[in-house]
Amino acid sequence: MRIRLRERLEKLARIFADRLTVHFVLDNPPANWTGKKGFLTLDTVRELVPAAASDHHVLICGPPPFLALLAGAKGPNYTQGELTGIFKELGFRPENVFKY
C-alpha cells in the first residue's frame, strides 16, 4: 500500500510542526502499520482534530463517499458544495474546510 504524497506531507508537518498536523488513518493497513486503523467516525475525528476555531483549517481529499462522510459532496463545476458530515457536526464553518 502506498499513501500518495506521504513523504511530502510528513516533511511539511516537520517543518511547520507548530501549525500543521497530518494524520493517516487506514481502513485496511499493512501488517507493519503503527498508525490509526479503521474507518473514520465522529469519535476518531474528535480525537485527532483540534476543536473548530476560526484559525483552524481542514483539507480533505479522497473518493466521494469519504468526502460525503467528513464534509459533504463537492458542488458542481469544482465548487466546494455545502458543508455537511462530521466536520459540520463538530462545528466547523464552510470557510475552514477545503475539499479537493
C-alpha positions, 0 to 999 in steps of 0.5 A: 500500500502506498499513501500518495504524497506521504513523504511530502506531507510528513516533511511539511508537518516537520517543518511547520510542526507548530501549525500543521498536523497530518494524520493517516488513518487506514481502513485496511493497513499493512501488517507493519502499520503503527498508525490509526486503523479503521474507518473514520467516525465522529469519535476518531475525528474528535480525537485527532482534530483540534476543536473548530476555531476560526484559525483552524483549517481542514483539507480533505481529499479522497473518493466521494463517499469519504468526502460525503462522510467528513464534509459533504459532496463537492458542488458542481463545476469544482465548487466546494458544495455545502458543508455537511458530515462530521466536520459540520457536526463538530462545528466547523464553518464552510470557510475552514474546510477545503475539499479537493 
